[in-house]
Amino acid sequence: MILHKTCSSAGTGSARVTGFYDEDTGSIQYLVSDPQTGKGALIDAVMGFDPAQAATDSENVEEILRFADAENIDIVRILDTHPHADHLMASSWLKQRLGAPNAIGEKIIEISGLWRDLYHLPDAFQPERDFDRLFADGDTFEIGSLPVRVMLTPGHTLGSITYVVGSDAAFVNDTFMQPDVGTSRADFPGGTAAELYDSLQNILSLGEDTRLFVGHDYGTAERKEPAWESTVSQQRRENKHLSGDVAKDDYVKLREKRDRTLPLPDRMLHVLQMNLRAGRPPEPESDGESYLKIPLNRFEKETS
């Protein structure tokens, strides 16, 4: 059973949110629903991936679908906040299973260009083919009767987006962590700590009571249980990296120093090749099997 927790709607215009914790990657997947209509969306859903065997499975996401079915939630959208480096996206699998449209931010086109060069795959990755919608900053749509606004919040990647849902919920991807942890790394190709700082400040401009749902948590030495919900006011008061009106230059120095100590996620070079295809593996070769191409020594300086 996946660890999960539901945050109830606060009333008309407020989303009901269930977070599902993926222990292998520390990722949180969200089932967001409109209590008025029963319509829902999945945000950042995870496919199982074993890097030792390069094997995939759908056990995790199938459990979430069973939960949605038991709660009579009709999933009408499959959403991702960015092309993840630490888990395999379930977007393509879910689209095939549910027939619901999938979406991500439009800057995945630029991210794909970076990774075509890094993988030396000049003809790979066509986001316009693999996603039904590529959101721009300020785009809007609905989940049932709940309005959703897209905010471009780069830094972790150049194309990360936040979904502001209804009156009081924001899904802030890999920007904030829980207040006792701080903020997310910004050292992947296309990411910058300076842009991340600006994105964090933009999120903090939302209403004080806005619920912020983060992309990852790993617990701490003092807090053993994972957590994934805070508020704007709580992050302002307590965030380990930002409380006390930390200046941008000071934040950038702190973030870059910390990032220099972090290894690459163990799944990164595997899953990005699929996540830039919405989680779809490369086309099968003549033997009917799909293969990944892993660059050697391209990240040696970044991790040394």
N, C-alpha and C positions, 0 to 999 in steps of 0.2 A: 504494500500500500504506500503510495506516494504521500509524503508529508504535505498537508495542505491546510489552508485556513481561509475562511470567508469573512470579508468585511461587508457588512450589510449596507444597503442603500440608506441614505439619510433622508429620503423622501423624494418627492417629484423632482426629476432632473438629476438625480444622483444615481450613479452606477452601483450595482452589486458586483463585487470583485472577489474572485477566489484565486489565490496564489498557490501554485504547485511547485514544490522545491525539487530540483534535480540534484541529488546528492553527488553524483559523479563529477559535475561541473560547477556546482554552486550556483546554478542558474535558476531564476524564478520565471515560471510561465504563468500567464494570466488568462483566466476566463472572465471576460467582462460582459455583463448582461444588463439589459433594460428591464426592470421589474414590471413596467407597464405593458410591454409587448411580448416579453419572453425571448426577444432576439438577442444574440450575443456575438462576440468576436473572441478569437484566440490571439494573444500577443506573445511573440517570441517562443513558440512551442518548440520542443526539443525532440529530435530523433535519437535513439540510442546509437552510440558509436564506440567501438572498442579499438583504440589505436594500435594495440599490440597485434590484432588480427585483421585490422581494417575491415571490421564486420559491423553491419548496421542492424538495428531492430526497431520495432514500433511499439514495444510493450508500454513504454511510458505514455505516449500520446494516446494509445488506445484506452488506457485507464482514464485519462481526462475526458475522452469522448463518452465513456460509460457514465461518468459523473454528470456530464452535461445532459445526457439522455435521461438519467434518473431525476434531474432537476427540471426537466422539460424546457431546456434552453436550446433554441434553434440557432446554430452557429451560421451566421450569414457572411462573415468576413474572416480572413486569415491575414494577420498583420505581423510585420517584423519592423524593428526599430533601426536595424543596420545589418550588414553581412557579418555575422558573428565569427570570432576567431577561436572560441573555446568550446562551442558545441555545434552539432549538425542541425540545421534548420529542418523543421517538419513541414515547411510551407508547401512544397511540391506534392508530398505524400498526402497532406490534408486536402489540397485542391482536388486531387484525383479521387480521394475517398468521399468527400462531401459535395463536390461540385461548386463550392463557394469560391468567390474571387480572392486572389491574394495580392498583397501590396507591400511596398517598401518605399523609402525615399528615393527621389530621382537622381541623387548624386551617386547612386550605385553605378551609374554609367561611368563617372570619372574614376571611381574605385576600381571598376573592372579594368580600366585602362592601365592603372598602376600594376595590377596583378597579372595582366597579360604579359607585361615586360618581365616581372619577377619569375613567372613560370615559363617564360619564353613560349607562350601559346598565343601567337598573334591573332588567330582566328577564333579564339575561345570567348565565351561569355557574351550573351545577348540578352540583357535584362528586359528589354522590351518584349521579348518572346516569352520569358519565363515568369514574368509578373504581369498581372492584369492592369495594375495601376502603379505609377511611379509618382509619389506625392512631392509637391513643391512646398516650400515654406508658406504657411498661410492657407493652404488648401483646407477645405471642410467636407465632411460627409456625415452620415448618421449611422448609429447602431440602434435600430428600432426608432424610438422617439428621442434618443440621446444625441445631441450635436457633438461632433468631434472636430477639433482644430489641430492641425499639424504645425509643430514648431521645429524648425531646423536648429539642432543643438550639437554642432560639431565639436571636435576636440579628441574624443576617443577614436573616432574615425572622421573623415571629412564629410560624411553624409549621414551621420546619426540624426534621428528625428525623435521627438517626443509627441505622444498623443495626449491631448488635453480633452478628457471625456466628461460630458455633462457639466454639472455645476461645481464639482469639487474633487476631481481625480485627474492625476497626470502620471503617465507611464514614461519614466525619465531615462530609460535605457542605461547605458554605462556612463553616467555623468556623476550623480551622487551615489555614494554607498550609504549604509546606515550611519547616523551621526557619530557613533563611536569608532567608526572606521575611516570616514572622510570622503574621499572622492576616487574616481576610477583612473586608471592609467591612460596615458596619452601618447605612447611611443610607437604605436603601430604605423605602418606606411600611410601618410596622409593625415595623421593625427598631430595635434600640437597642444601643449599645455596652455598657451595663451588663448587659443580659441575655446578650450574647455572652460577656462575661467569665465569668459564672456557668456558661455552657454549656462553655466551655473548661476550667474547673476540674472540672466533672463528668466530662468525657472523660479528664482527667488522673488521675481516681480509678480508672480501669480498671487492670488489671495492667500492670506495668512493661514487659513484653515484648509487649503488645498491638500488633499492626501497625495503624497508622493510615493510611487511604487517603483522600486529600484530593480535593476537587472540581475544583480548578484549579491550574495552574502555568503561568508564562510565562517561566521561566528568570530569570537575573539577568545583570548585566554580567560577573560572574566565572564563572557556571555557564550555559553556552549550551544544554545539553540539558535538556529538561523532565524532571521527576521527580515522583513522586506517593506514595511510600511512606516512612514513618518509623515510629518507635515512641513509646510514651508516655515512656519514659525519655529518648529523644533529644530530644523536644519539651521536656521539663522542663529539660534541660541547655542546649539550644542555641537555643530559639525566640527570635527577634529582639525580640519584643514582650513576652515573659513570663519569660524566664530571670532568675534572681536574685530570685524571689518578688516580682514587681511587684505593688504594691497596686492594688486595684480602682479607686480614684479616679484614680491615675496612668495606669492603662491606659485608662480612659474618656477622659481628656483627650488622650492620644496618639492613640487611635483616631478620635475626633471631629475632631481637627485634621487628620489625614490624609484623612479622608473628605470634608472640605470642599474638597479639591483635586481630587477625582475626578469626571470627567464621567459621565453616564449611559452604560451600554452602548448601542452603536449599534442593537442589535436589540430593546431592552427594550420599547418601546411597541408594537412589532409582535407579538413572540412571547408576551408575557404574555396578550394577548387570546386566544391559542390554548392556551397552557399551562394556563390556568385551565379549559380544556376537555380536558385530558390531551393537548394537542398537536393537537386537532381544529380545523380552521378553522370560522369561523361558518357557519351554515346558508346554502346558496345562495339568492340573491335570484331575482326573476322571470326574469332572463336566464340563470339556471343558474350564475352565478359567485358566489364568496364575496368579501366586502369587509371590510377592517379599518377601524376608526375610531380616528384618532390625535388626542389632545387637543393643542391649541395653547397654548403659554405656561403650562402648568400646572406645569412644573418649572423655570421660569426662575430663581426664587430659589435653588433647591437647587443649580443648576449655575453660578451667577454668582460 
